[in-house]
């Protein structure tokens, strides 16, 4: 009789592969998560909580963009870019108020800048390909939904 391994880890599959962009965003979130608990209480539950939520929303929007048809990607990519820009500003406030030290701020900022470049490039590719339908590059500002303005 063959020997059976009843360990809970024995039958687990490796984690699924993520899109490179999602992998980078996840890495930034993991870094942020380790810094979050070190923030002073006055900022942990205000700005810190907001940054945490924004990073999670960026993961969500990028995942949605990654797994939707090409014609529907642009609104999610734009949402990711807006949330990323907001997170960068709030991190800057945390740094300027000395709630986040230089080393941590630089580590997060450099990674967020790279993510921003990746999102910008993705946006350009999708817009150039004419992401038909809602969100195409040919759309005028009067045609956009209010949440996109």
FENQUIVEN-V839760 format. One line per field, one symbol per residue. ss: DSSP state (@ for helix, = for strand, . for the rest). psi: psi as a letter, one per 30 degrees, with the letter a starting at -180 (. if undefined). A space follows every 10 residues. Layout:
ss=???
psi=???
This chain:
ss=.......... .........@ @@@@@@@@@@ @@@@@@.... @@@@..@@@@ @@@@@@@@@@ @@@@@@...@ @@.@@@@@@@ @@@@@@@@@@ @@@@@@.... .@@@@@@@@@ @@@@@@@@@@ @@@@@@@@.. .......... @@@..@@@.
psi=kkkkjgkffe gkllklklke eeeeeeeeee eeefeeffkk effegdeeee eeeeeeeeee eeeeefglle fgeeeeeeee eeeeeeeeee eeeeefggfk leeeeeeeee eeeeeeeeee eeeeeeeefh ilakglffkl ffflleff.
